[in-house]
Amino acid sequence: MPFDQQPDGGENELLLLVEVLAGAALGDAEGCGQVDLQRALLVDLSVALETLQPLGHGQVLVERRVGELRGSGIDRLDPFARLSWALVVVQRLVGPLRRHGSADGLGRLGHESVRPAVDSVQAAARQRQRQQRQHAAEQRLQRRPNRTTAHALRCDDVSGGHRGESTAGVSTCCTRRPQRGSAGALHERRAPFIFTPAAEAGCRPPRSLKRSAGPPSCAVECASPMPPITFDARGFTITGKRRLLLAGNVDYARLPRSRWADQLRLARESGLTAVVVSTPWLVHEPAPGEFDFQGQRDVRAFLELAQQEELLAILRPGPFLGPPWDMGGMPAWLLDEEALTLRGPSPAFLGACARWFSALFEQVRDLQATASPPGPVALVQNEHAWFCGSEQTGAAYINELHRYLRESGVSVPIVTANNLYHSVESAIEAWITQEELHATLRQLRSIIPDRPLLAMELGRAAHPVWRRGKAGPTPPSGDALAYQLAQTLAAGGGAAIAGFSGGAVPGLLGGRGDLPGEATFALPDDDAAALLRKDGRAHPTFAPVRRLLRFASSFERLFTALDHQALTATVVPTPGRSPLSVVHATGAGGSCVFAFAAQPGQRAQATITLPDGSLETIDTGRSGCAWALLDYRLSPTALLERCGACALHHEADLLVCFAPAGRRCWFQINGAPFEMIAPEGRTPVVDEVEGVTVLLLNEEQADAFSMQHGRPFVGAASVDEQGAAVALPGYKQGYTVESGSVKRVALTPPATPPRAPALTGWSRATLDPYLQGHSERFARIDGPAPIHRLGAPHGYAWIRLEIPASKAGKVQAACFEAGDRLLLLHKGACHAVLGVGPGAEGDIASLSLRKGTNTIVVLAECLGRSGLDPAERQLRGLFGHVYSVKQIKGLTPELQTREPLSPLEHRAPLWRLHEADRTSPHWITWTIQWRRKTPLLVRVAPPANEAEAVRGVALLNGEVIETLEETDALRLRLDESHGLKRGKNLLQIAPLTENPEAALQALSTRTQLYEALENLTAKAQWAVARWEPPADDAYAPVAKSAMTSAPAGAPCWWRCGFSLGASLRAAAERTPLCLDVAGLTKGVVLLNGQLLSRYFVATRTGEPVAGQRRMSLPAALLREGANELTLFDEHGASPAKCKLTFDPWGPAGAP
């Protein structure tokens, strides 16, 4: 019989139980500050309520427990004792009810037949509470969640009266999150959040979100018998254990599958507790509806390996991931849809996202931490860096993605990293920043006091790119990254490190970089900027970061128990602008004092006063930051009251610390003080106090420290089961600890890389049929089209133009509707390289046309798109007509006063703009008298430096036509469809700046106007051919001695071979086998028929291009015996200088 139909007062007893327990938990706990107990009680209370609702035969049990509660005299107890007793009663109640209900239909929770009874109990509960509650209880009720339901603790929207929608028993919190991209914009408080697995139907968030005027409350999204994930200000509780998220990216799609297990193992040994796993959409869905999760794309297998290493996973399904992927990871076929808004509320784009999410989570749904048994996926990230302040666009896009994720089966917490530009209810807001990190995270804590802090993309540097004359900015030093990580820990946050693991983008799927200025394209391989290279070798800059990661993961219990209400004022740790700063983080598990020098990598000392009045000297060492533990319990019998060195590792009765060589360090365990001196030589020092073995290292030894088979080692890269140790570079002898003393360990030198095989049997294939335009593979097309519609979403496509000319002569041919690069071939030779990037010559080429038909062949290339641009700017190839042009000279722009514009009212999303942002009232204006029927062409060149960067809105005769980004070029073809008219026209740019005079000066230099004299290709015949390797019979042998070192000027293919014996094939598994492409210009490499990657080492004139000269040959593609290399070079350069090498440092070379 349903509980609400019991005639003997059972309903009253339930109401009493609810009243007493909820009052104790939500009223008294706030007064006594027992946050952990309060949260645990809420979990048990929600489970108890959900269990009681369909109960038919557990009435006696309920009455017995309520009687115990009444007889205990709970009202006379102090708040802490009252709360503790209430918790005990609930725990006693839940277990028997579960066992009793298993035979009573208890598994039908959420079923429609139970809903009427549930609603009846809720209605009766609300009525009884209104009748019986006294004035003091009513005041207490205002500080807690408004009502309790079967599956969730709901909250009311005080301002709008809106209540969280529920789907199949799933309730969602309606608290409004801050909308601005500033950490100090709003200060809204909310109560702790308890997250449990979603019901099968998924969680549907409210479609309309209203700001809450009152204190919001917690939400339990769904109830389930599975272990819940809970999170609060201290972090996450996953399967019953408090966890600190220390994550780093390890990208399965950019690593050979044979390296997955080792890379994950090294990540765990480095101190990571989680990995950030990006799932590039374009890799898994190369064509609409065609999904591939096999082999190298087997994300499920990768997550299972992560779980074997006891690593959690933050899954990033996109749709946008960022560099180095083409379009930020989104597939190019999206551009086929008409009126599509990338990363916006376009029905076509959202529908494709929903299909992608569904396919992905069909593969990994049961690998979530909420599954049974629990999997490794603890968080799922929704989008990435969506820095747009349009509230309407965000609600229609980000909120819908959140809903799609829930409906696809995501039952773990969802995280966003939008810097509060737009937030989603019940989601965790992570932060992306590199500046003033500690202060920013504290501000975020004050805004969202009940959520974990998570700093995403920590240490992020611009992705390495190809640049003329320089390779772009270097990644941050390890000292700088350690400085940032220490600030994050001092603020009580977790971290996700960008650039942790290196990798290579497969094939031609690379995209744009994120450097300002000249158009830049991401290097396929980013090992040079990674802390852990894809072959497993650590970059030297990794050492200070690894020390801090090992410390934080080893002392996870300390950081997950910090009291984030006990914040004290401190000098902001800001590089170059502050003296030495000290931050004291305290909590129930002990405390940690962090010290920061004025600069990362700068050594500083300071004497501080500890809480007990004693003095402690902190030495930041060579990294610029240090830490000291206080009152940390190492074991039930050992309390570390003082640690004068930086703790590194704790395991059982072993404590490992380090300090600058020669420094005197004071320790105190169980009241027993003792002193140790950090070693100045290679031999560590050890002491045993109160049953604790303390191993003290210097900084160099700390970088060589590892735990192998439960034992500490210094100087050993690896130790096998028999105790045989392999040396780290620079170590001839290792050390370990046995029976409380240091023991020396014999080390085996690391294996010397073998000599690589020679490249032999060179042959060459010329491409005359394509270069002359008479290949049978050319197929007619109607007119210009982007190359992704011509069967080439990435890489190259051949385009043939047969242009009729009524007379002979030279013309200035403009290709304004084109990208990224066009190799113009006339009479079989390279005539010009148009487009962007090193060696490109702009958008206009001089052509000599003869009377009659002129054949021009274009090798069009997509070097990579940016996921930040709108869809119309993502087109590549020659997708518009070619015009003969003449530059318009003598026009000088001026400033005119107009009404300021809101850019987001005309286009959204636009990045790093808010709805309140307006342009300057002073618009840069060109007055143009137009008398032609042909288009007006406008080119705004990219800025040469930061001073020339201008952001704004372009208008023609008062109508918005385009937006101008700070670092981009802008090319416009304006005709009647854009509002161009005969007579007077006003071309204007409304700048987003407070200094319109400087913008006027910059755009006067950067902007050129052209009148189109004739459409050269209007009557031309267009044809396209697929770019592909030639047939075997097209190659002719070439003696290496006859291979010229000068570029031939026209594209060609080269082929050679090399042989690997069994020993060399095995060596390639341990040490990267790299191809050095010295002497070539720009092109691609294939290994045994598999397209590997691009190379770009010189322009067609031979000018060097910095970035990457070597590429690793994946061991999985190498064969024992004969192997074949095929190279395509755009300018026919000689491969005479190319060679293979076994390099321990991979394609990036030794640092």
N, C-alpha and C positions, 0 to 999 in steps of 0.2 A: 504494500500500500504506500503511495507517495507520502512523503513526510508531512506535507501541509494538510493532509486529510486525517492525521492522527487526532482523535477526539479528547485525549487525556492530558492535554497541556504540553505535549512534546514540543510543539511549536514555540511555546513560551520558554522552555528550557533552551532551545536552540538560540532564541533571541538573546537570552541571558548570556549564553556562552559567547556569542558574537559581540555583545556589548562589553563584557568584561575584558575579553581578549583584545578587541580592537582598541578599547579605551586604554588599556595598559600599554599596548604596543605603540600607538600613535600619539598618545598624550604624555604618559609618564616617561617614555623613552626619550622624548625630546627634552624633557626637563633634566634627566640624569645623564644624557649624552651617551647612552649605550647604543651606538649606531649599529654595531655588528649584530647585537642581540635583537634589536628591533627588526633588522632586515631578515634575520633567520626566522623570527616569529611570523613575519608577514608571509614568508614562503610557506611555512607550515599551516598558517591560518587559511591561505588560499586553497591549499590542498585539502584541508579539513572541510571547508565549505563545499568544494566541488564533490567531495566524497559523500557528504551528508545529504545533498539534495535528492538523489534518487533512492535514498535509503528506505527500505521497507521493514526490516526486521532487526535493526540495530538500536531500537529505542531504549532498551534496558541499559545497554552499554553507554549511551549518551547520558541517561539520567544518573548512572553511577559516577561518571566522571564529573558531571556538573555538581553532584552532591559533594564530591571530594573538594571541588573548588570552593563551594560555599562553606564547607566545614573547616577550611584551612584558615579562615579569618584573613582572607587576602586583603580586605579593605583596611586592616590595621597595620599592614606591612609597609615598610619604606618602599619607594618607587623601584629600586633595583631588585629587592627581594620579590616584590609583586610581579615584576616583569619576568624574573627567572622562574617563578612558580607557574605562571601562565604558560610559559614555554614548555615546561615539563608536562603539564596537563595535556597540551595539544599533541605533544609527541606520543604520550600514552594513548591518546584517542585515535590517532591516524592509523597506526599499524594494525590494531585489531579490526578497525572498520574496513581497511583494505582487504584483509583476509576474509572477513565476513562477506563483504560485497562481491567478492570474486564469483560466488555462486548465486548472486542475487541481481545479476544484470548490471553490476557496477561499471562494466566496460562500455555501457551505452551512453556515457557522458556526452552531452551535446546533441543527442538524438532528439528528433522532433517530439517524440512521445514524452520526453522528460521536460521539455520546455515549459508547458503550462504549469507544472508543479513548481518549477524553478521561479517563474514569474510570480506565482502566488506567494511563495515564501518571501520573495523580495518585497512585494507590496505589503505583506503583513509586517515585515521587519521595519519598513520605513514608518508605517503607521504607529507601531508600538514605540519606536524610538521618539517620535514626536510627542506622544502622550506622556511617557514616563521620564524623559530626560530632564534633569534639573538645570538651573541657569548655569552653574559652573560647568556641567557636562556639555551644554550647548556651546559655550565658548571654546571648550577643548575640541569640539567637533569641527569648528571652523578652521582648525589648524591641521586637519587630516583629510584624506580622501573622502568625498561626499557620500558614496555608497559602496557596498560590496556586492559583486555579482558572482555568478557561478564560475566564470572562467577568467575574470579580471577584476582588478581594483580600478574602477573607472574614475574619470575626472570630468568636471563640468567646466565649460567655457563661461566664465563669470560675465564677460562682456556681452557675448552673443547668445548665451544659453545653448550653445551647440554641444552635443555629447558625442563621444567617439562612436563611430559606426562599428558594427559588429557583423562579421560574416562567418557563419557556421561556428558560432561560439567564440569568435576571436574579437577582442576588443582593442581599440587603439586609443592612445592618449592624444588629446587635442591641444596640448600646450603649444603656444606659438613660440617659435624660436627666433632669435635675432636675425634680421635680414641683411644687415649691412656688412661690408667687408672690413670692419674695424673692430678690434677686440674690445674696445672700450665704448662701443656704440650703445649697448643696452645692458641693463643689469637685472635679469629676470631669474628668480630662484625656483628650483624645482626639487621635489623629494626624490629619494632613492628609486632606482629603476630595477625591476626584477624581470628578467627575460627568460621565457621558457619556450620550447619548440612550438612552431606554428602548427595549427591543425591542417589536415590534408587539403582543405579547400584554399589555404593560403590566407594571408592577411591583406586586406584592402584598406589603405589609408584613406582618411577623409579627402573628398575631392575639393572641398573648400576649407581653408585654414584661416582661423580668426585669432587675433591677438588676445591673449588672456589678460584680464585686468587684475586678477587675483593670484595668489600663490598656487602654482600648478601642483599636481600630485603625480604619484607614480602610476605606471601602467604595467600590468602583467599581460603580455600580448596574448598568450594562449596557455592553457594548462595541459599537462601531459604527465604520464607516469615516468617519462624519461628524465635523466638528470638535466637540470636547467643550467643555462648560462646566466649568471647574474653579473651586473657591473654597477659600480658606484664610483665615487671620487677616488677610491684607492686602486681601482683597476678591475680586473675580471676574475670571477670565480668560475672555473671550467671543470666540470665533473668533480666538484667538491674541493678543488684546490685553487688557492689564490695564485694568479699568474701575472707576471710583469712581461709586457710585450716588448721584446728587443728583437726587431726584425730587420731583414735586409733582403734586397731583391735577388732571387735566383731564378732566371728565366729559362724554363725548359725548352722553349721554342728557339732559343739562341745558343743552346748548348748541345753538343752531340749526346745522343742518348747514353752512350757508353760512359759519359762523364757525370750523369745525374747523381748516382749514388755517392760517388766520392765528393762531389761538390756539396751535397747536403751534409755529409759527414763532417767536412771541414767547416761548414757553417755552424754546426752544433759545437764542434770543438773550439771554435772561435768565441763562443759565448752567446750566440743567438738562441733565443727561445722560439722564434718563429721565422718564417720566410714569407716574403711578398711574392705572390705568384700571379704574373700577368698572363692573361689568355687572349692573345691577339685574334680578333675576329677575322681579319683578312686571311689568316693562316688556316682557320678551321672551316670557313665558308667561302671558298674561292669563287663559287658561282651561286646564285640565289637558290636556296633550298638544298644545296649539295654540301653535306657536312663530312668532315674527315677528322677522326679522333684516333687514328691508328699510327703505329710506328713512332716517328719523331714527334707527332702531334698528340700522343697519348697522355693527356693531362691527368687522367685517373691514375695511371701507373706512377707518374711523378709524385702525386699527392700521397700515394701509398708508400713510396720510398721515404717521403718526408715524415710520415707517421712512424716508420720503422726507426728513424733517428730521433723520435720523440720531439719533433718540431711541430708547432702549430703553423697554420697557414692563413694569411690574409689574401683572399682571392680577389683579383681585379678583372671582372669580365668586361669592363669598358662601359659604353662602346668606345670611348676615347681613352687611350693610354699615354700618348705623347711620344717624343722621340725615343728610339730611332726608327719607328715604324712608319711606313707610308700612310699618309692621312691619319697619323696618330693611332694606327691599328684598325681603322675602319676600311672595309673593302671598297675597291674602286667602282664596282658595279652599282653602288648606291647612286652614282652620278647619272645613271640612266633614267632615274625617275624625274618626271617633270615637277617643277615648283617644289623641290625638296629643300628643306632647311636642315643642314647638318647640325647635329647637337642642339636641336630645337624641336618645338612641338609640331613637327610636320607629320601628318598621319602616315605617309609612306615610310618616313624614317623610324617612327615609333613602332610601326608594324614589323619592320625588319628587325628592330631591337628585340621585340617580344619573341620573335621566332628564334633568334640567336640565343637569348637567355634560356628558352625552353629546351633547345637542343643541348646546350652546355650542361645544365643542371640535371638533365636526364642521365648524363654520364657521372656526375659527382654528387648527386643529391644525398646519397647515403654515406658520403664521406664528411658530412658536417659533424661538428662536435655535439650536436643535439640528437644525432642518430643513435641507434642501438645495434651494435656497440658504437661508442663515440668515434668519430673520425677526426682528422686533423684540422679541417676548415673551421676556424673560430670566428672569422669576420669576413664579410663580403663588402667590397667597396662599390659604391654607386657613382659612376662617372668619375671625373678627375679634373681638378682645377677649373671648375665651371665658375669663373670669376665674372659673372654678369649680374648687375643689380636690378634687372627687370623682374619685379615680383610676379607679374602675370605670366611671363615666359617661363620663369623658374617653376611656378606651380604647375604649369601645363606640361613641363618636360621632366624635371628632376622628380617631382612627385609621381609622375606616371611610370618612370623607370623603377622607382621604389616599389610601386604596385606590381609591375611586371616581375620583378625579382621575387616578391612574395608568392605570386601566383605560379612561378616556376618552381617553387618548392624550397626557397631559401628560408631557413628557420633559425639561423644564427643572427646576431645583431648585424645591422648594416651600418657602414661608416661612410661619411662623405668627407671630402677634403676641399671644400669650396670657400674656406676662410670667411664663413658667415655671409657670403653674398646671397646664398639661398640655403635654407635648412629644411630638413624633412622630419616630421614628427617621429619620435622614438629612435631616430638615427643618432649615432655618435658623430660629433663634429671634430674631425682632426684638423690640424693646422699645417700649412706649408709656409715656412719662413726660414730665413737664415740670419736675420738681424734682430738684435735685442731679444734673443730667444727666451731668456728667463723671465723678463718683464712681460713679454707677450703671453706666455703660458700662464703666468699669474693672473693677467687680465682675463684670459679665457676661463680660468678657474672661477673668478668672481662672477662671470656671466652665467656659466653652466656649472654650478657647484656640485652637482650630483653625478656628473659623467666623468669617465676617465679622460686624462689628457693624453693625446697621441700626436707627436710631431712627425709628419710624413715628409718623405724626401729629404731627410736630414743630410746635410753635407752635399746637397745636389750642386753639381757644376754643369755648365753648358756642355751638351754632348759634343764629342770631338767631331770636327768637320773638315772637309777639304777647303783649304784657303790658299790663295796665291801669296806666296812668300812667308806665310806663318801658319801654324797649326791651330790657332785659336787659344783661348785661355786654358790653363792647366787645371786639373782638379784641385780641390782644396787640399792642403797638407793634412797629414794625419793628426798633427797637433791641433790644427783648426777644427777638424771634425771631432776630435776628442773633447775639445773646449765646448763645442755645441752640445755634444752628448752629455757631458757633465752638467751643463746648465739645465738640460731636459730632466735629468735625474733629480737634480736639486729642487726643481719645481714639482716633482712628484709625477712626472709623465713617462710614458713609454715612447719608443722611437722606432721609426722605419727608415733605414739608411738607404739612400739612393746610390747607385753605382757600387754596390757591395760586390756583386759577382759580374765578371766580364762575360762576353758572349759575342756572337756574330749573327747578324741578320741574314737569313738564308736567301739565296738567289738575288733577285732584284727588288726585294720588298722594303728596302730602306726608304726613309723619308727625309724631310727637311730637318735641319738642326734648329736650335733655338737661340742662335747668336744674332745680335742686331747688325744692321748695316747691309753689306752686300749679301745677295742671296746665298745661303750656305746649305750644304747638303751633308747629312750625317754619314760618318764613316761606317762601313758595314761592321767593323770590329772595334769594340771600345775597350779592349784589354788595357790600353795605355792609361785609361782613366779609372780602372776598376781596382778596388782594394784586394780582391781575390780573383786572379786571372782564371780563365776558363780551363787551364790545365792544372789548376790547384795550387799554383805558386802565389804566395802573398806578396803584394807590392810593399816595398820598404815603408811607405807611409802608413801601412796598416798597423804597425806595432803599437803606438799609443792608443789607438782605437780598440784593439784587441784586449789590451790590459783592462780598459774600462768595461768592456762587454763581459769579460770573464768575472770581474768583480761584481757587477750588477746582477748577473745571472746566478752567481754562486750565493749571493746574499739577497736573493729575491724576496725572502721572508721579511727582510727589513723594509724594503721599498713598498711592499704591498700592505704595510701596516702603518705608513706615515699618517700623521694627523694633519690634514690639509686646512684645518681651521687655525692651527697654531702657526701663523705666518708672522714673521718679524720683518721690520724694515731693513734693507740692506743696500749697499752700494751696487748699482747695476753693473754686472760683469759685461763690459762692452770693450771689445778690442780697440786699443789705442786711445780710449777716452776715459779711462777710469784707473785709479790706483788698484792695488791688490784688494780683491773683494772676498768676503766670507759669507756663505749661506749655510745656516744650520737647519737641517731637516730632521724633525723629531717624530716619534710615533711610539705605539705600544711595543714594537719589536726592537726598540733602541733608537739611536740617532746617528746621523752622519754629518760631519762638518766638511763642506766643500770650500776650497780656496782657489781663486782665479787670479793669475797675474794680469798685468795690463795688456799683454799681447799673447796669443797662442805661441808656444815655442819659446817663451821668455821665462827665465828662471827668476823666482822671487821668494822671499821668506817673510814670515810675519809671526809674531807671538800673540796668541789669543788667550782670553780668559775663558775657561770652561765653566759650565753651570755650577760645579762644586767649588769654584774659586781657584782651582789649580791652573797653572800656565802650561800652554802647549805651543811649541814652535812648529809651524807648518812650512814645508819646503815644496814648492810646486814642481821642482825638477825641470828637466829640459822640455817637457810638453806644455808647461804653463798652467797646469791644473793639478790639484791633489785633493785627497780626501782622508778623513780620519774617523774611525768608528768609535762610538761610545755606548756602553751599556747594552751590548749585543750578546744574547745568550747563545753560546756555541753548542751547548748540550744541556740536558737537565741538571748537570752538576758543574757546569763551567760557564761563568759570566765574564765576558770580555768587557771590563769597565773602561779600558783605555787602550787605544791602539795608535802608537806614534808613527807608524808607517802606513803606506797605502795598502789596504787589504786587496789581495788578488784572488784567492781561492780558499774555500772552506769545504772540507769533506771529512765526516766522522770526527776523529780527534786531531786532524791536521789543519793548521792555519798557515797559509802562505801569504807573505807580505813582501813589499819591495820599497826601497827608498834610494835617493841618490847615494852613490858610493861614498863611504866614509862617514855618513851621517849617523849620529847617535839617536836611537829611537827608544822611547819609554813605553812599556806595556804594563797592564795590570789585569790579572785574572783572579777572580774570587778574593779580591783584597790584597793579593800578593804582587807588589810592583817588581819589575825587573827591566834591565837595560840590555839592548843589543845594538851592535854597530854594523851597518850595511857593508858588505864585503867590497874591497877595492880591487880584488883579483877575480879569477874565474871560479873560485870555490865558494859555494854558498855557506851560510852559517845556520846552525840549528840549536834550539833549546827546548827543553821539555819542562812545563810548569803546570801544576794542578791537573795532570793527565792530558794536557794539550801539547802536541808537538808543533812548535812555531818555527817555520822555515823562512829566513829573511834573505832576500835577493837584492841585488842592485838593479838598475833599470835595464842594463844590457841582458842580465840573466832573466829578468822578467819577460823579455821578448823571446827568450829561448825556452821558456817554461812550458811544460805540457804534462797532462795526466795520462799515463799509459797503463792500462790494465789495473787501475786503482792505485798506482804508485806515482809519485812526483818524479819528473825527470827534467834536467836542464841540459840543453845542447843536443837532444835527440829529436830527429824528425819523425821517427817511427820506431816502435819496438814490437817484435813479434812475440808469439806465445812462449817461445823458448828463451826470451830475454835478449835476443840479438838486436842491437840498436843501430840505426842508420843516422849518420851525423847531419846536423844542420850546417849550412855554409858557414865557414869560419870556426867551427868547433872540431877539434881533434880528440877531445875527451869529454865525456858526459858525467853527470852527477845524479844521484838519487838519494833517498833517505831510507835507512834500514835500522830498526831498533833504536831510534832516537839519534842517530848519527849520520853524517854525510858519507856516502860511499861513491867511489869513482866507478865509472862504467866505460868499458871499451866500446868505441864507436867504429862502425864500418863506413868508409868514405862513400858519398853518393856516387852513383854510376856516372861515368863520363859519357856524354852523348857520342854516338858513333858518327862516322863520316857518311854524309848523305850521298846517294847515288847521283850520277851525272845524267843530264838530259841529252838524249841522243835521237838520231833519226828525224831531224827536222824536215818538215815539208810545208809548202805554202799554197793557199788557194786564193786566187784573185777573184774579184767580183765584177768583172767587166759587164756581164749582162745586166746587173742591177745598176751599176754606175752609169751606163749608157742609156738605161731605161728601156731596153728591148727584151728583158727577161719575160718568158712566157708566164711567169708566176704573178705578174701584175694583173690585177682584176679591176675593172672599171667601177667607179662609185659616182654617185650623183653630184657630189660637191664636197666642200670641206666638212670634216668631222673630227672630234677628239679621238685620240688613238685608242682609248679604252673601248670605243665602239667599233674599232677596226680589228678587234681581237688581240690588242696589246695593252692590257691594263697596267703593265709595268715594263720598263725597258724600251726597246726600239720598235720602229715600224718604218718601212720604205714607202715613200709617197712620190708618185710621178705626176708632174704638171706639164701638159703640152699647151703652151701659151701662144696664141696667135698674135702676130704683130703686123700692123699695117705698114710700118716703115722701120728701117733699121735705126738704132741709136742707143744711147745710154740712158738708163732710168735709175732713179733712187727707189728701190723696191722695199716697201715697209710691211713687216709681218707683225702687226700689233696684237692680233688674236692668235697667239702661239705660246708655247712653253713646253718643257723647260729650255731645251736646246734644239736647234735646227742646224744640221750639217748640210749646207747647200753645195750640190755637186753639179757642175756645168762642164759638158764635154768630157766627162769621166774623171775630172779632177776636183779637189775640194776648193770651192770658191770663197766661202765665208762660214763662220760659226756664229749664228745668231742666238740670242737668249741671254741667260744669266749664268753666273759662276765663273771660275777662272778660265781665261782665254776666250770668253764670249765677247762679241763685237757689237752688242746692242741689238736694235730691232730693225735696222735699215742696212741694206746691202746695195752696192752699185752693180747693176747687171747690164751687160752689153747684149742687146737683142738684135737679131737679124730679121729681115722681112720674111714673113711666113711663120712656120711653126717652130717654136723654140722648146726644147725638152730640158726641163729642170728636174733633177732628182733630189729629194729631201730625205735625209735620214733623221727622223724625228725621235726624240728621246724624252721619256719621263724619268727624271733623276730622283724624284720624290716630292710628295705633296705635304703640306702642313695641315694638321687637323684643326688649326685655329682659323682658317679662312672659310668664307661661305662657299657653297657648292659651285657657284659660277666662276670662282677663282681657282678651282681645283682642276679645270680642264687642261689637258696637255696635248702636245702635237701641234699640227697646223689646223686649227678649227675655225678659221675665218679666211676671208679673201686677202689677196696680196694687192696692195695699191702702189702706184707710182705717186710720189709725194714731193712737196716743196715746202720748206720751212717758212713759217710766218715770222718775219722779223720786224722789229720796231715797236712791238706792243709792250708797254710797261705796266705792270699791275699797280693798283693803288688800294688803299684802305677805304672802305665805305661802311657806314653805320647801318646796321640792320637789327632786327629783333633776334635775340639769341635763340638758338635751336636746342632741343633735347634730342641727341642722336638716337636714344633708345625708342623714341616715338616713331622713328622711321625704319629702324632695323634692329632686330634682336635675334640672337645674342650678339652683343658687342662686349669685348672683354675689358675689365677693370673700369667699368662705367656704372654709375647709379642713375636712377630715374631723375634725381635732382640735378644732375650734371648738365650744364649748358655750355654752348659755345661762346666765344667772345662776341660782343656786339660789333666788333670791327672785322669785316670780311675782306679777304684778299680778292680783288676783282680785276678781271681782264674784260675790256669792252671790245667786242669783235664785230666788225661789219662783214656779213657773209652773203656772197652773191652766187655761190655754186649750189648744184644739186647733189654733189658728192659729199661724203662725210668730212667732219672736222676730226682730226686725230690729235690726241693730247698725250704727252708722256711726261710723267713726273719721275725723275731718276731717283734711285735709292740714295739716302743721305751718306755723305762721305765721312761724317763724324757725328758725334752726339749733338753738337750745336745746330746741325742742319735738320735734325729730326723734328717733324711736325705731324701732329695728329689733328684730323678735322673731318668735315663733311663737305663733299663736292656738290655743287648745284649748277644747273643750267637754267637761266631765266627764272630763278626762284624755286625750281623743283629739284628735290634731292635726287641725285643720280648714282652716287657712290660714296664710300667712306675711304679716307686715307689714314693708314696706320703709320706709326712713327718710323718704323724701320723698313717699310716696304716701298717698292716702286709702284707706280700706278699708270696703267695704259688704258685709254678710253677711245672708243670709236663712236662719235656722236653724229646722229642723223635726225631725221624728222621724228622718228619714234621716241627720241629722247627730248624732243622739244626744240631742236635746232630749227631756226627759221631764217628766211632771207631778210637781210637788213641787220638791225642792231641786236646783238646777243650779249648776255652777261654770263661769263663763266666765273664762278666764285668758289672759294674755299673758306668755309667758316671754321677757324682754328679753335681747337680746345686748348687754349693757353691764356695765361695772364699777360703775355708779352707779344701782342700781335705784330709789333714792329719787327721783332726778331724773326717771326714766322714769315713776314713779308719778304725780308731780305733772303731767307733761306729758299723760299719757293721761287723767288725771282731767278735764282741761279739754277735750281733743279728742274724747272718746267720749260718744256719746248712744245710749241704748237705747230701743226702741219696741216696744209690743205691737201686733200686727196685729189690728184689730177685725173686719175683713171683707175678703174678696177681692172687690173691686169689679168685676173683669173676668172672674170665673170663668164667668159666664153671658152675657158680652157677645158680640156678633158682631164679629169682626175682619175688616178688609179692608185691602188695600194697593193703591197706585197708583204708577206710575213717575213720578219727577220728571223733567220734560223741558220744553224751550221750547214755548210755545203755537204754534198754527198762525198763519199770516199774518193771517187774517181776525179774529183775536182782538185785534189791536192797533188802537187808536183814536188819531188824531193829537191832539197836545197842544201848544199854543203855549207857547214857552219862558216868555213873560211870565205865563202862567197856572200854571206849575209852582210848587207851594208848596215852601218850604224846610223845613217841619216833617215829621217822619216820619208816615206814614199809619197805622202800627201793624200792618199786615197785609202779607204778602209780595206782590210784584208784579214784572212784567217791564217793562223799558224798552228802546227801540230807537231808534237814530239812524244817521246816515250821515256820511261825509266823502269828499272826492275828492282823489286824488293825481295830479298831472300827471307827465310823464316825469321832470322835474328833481327833484321831491319824492320820487318813487319811488326814484330813484338816490341821493338824499340819505339815505334811510332805510337804505340799505346801509352807509353810512359812519357815521352818527350815530343813536343809538337814538331812535325815535319812541315817546314814553311817554304813557300815559293817566293823568291825575290824577283820582282818584275822590273828591275833596273833596266833602263834603256827604252822602255815602252812609253806610250803617252797615256791613252785613256781607252778603256774597254772592259772586257769580262773574261773570266777564266772558267773552264769546264774541266772536271776531273772524271775520267772514265764515263763520259757522256752526261754527267750530272752538273748542272750550272751551279757554280759556287758563289761567285760574288763579282762586284765591280772592282776595278782599280783605276786610279787617276793620279799619275805621277808627273805629268808634264803637259803643257798646252801644245798645240800643233806647231808653234814656233820654237818649241824646246824649252820654254820657261818652266822652271820647277814648280810643282804644286805640292805643298806640304800636307801631311796627313797620315798616309799609310802606304808603305812600299812593299810590305810582305803580307801574305795571307797564309793562314794555316790550312793544311790539307787534312780534312777530317779522317781519323783512323778508320771510321766505319766504311768509308768509300775506297780505302786502299786495298789492293789485292796482293796476295803473295804471288810473286811472279811479275808479269808484264802489266804496266799501268800506262794510261794515256792522258796527256794534257793537251787541251785545245784552247787557244787564245784568240780573241778578236781584238784588234787594235783599230781604232777609228781613223788613224792617220798612217797606218801601214808601217809603223816603226819596227825596227829590227829587235828580235828577242835574243841577240847574241850574248848579252850580258846576264840573261836570266839564269838562275841557279836554284837548286834545292839546298836546304840546310836544316839540320836538327838543332833547334834553338830552345834551351830550357825556358827562355822568357817569352816564347811564342812570337806572334807577328809584331808585337810592340817593341821587341828587343829589350835588352837589359836597361833598367832604369838608370 
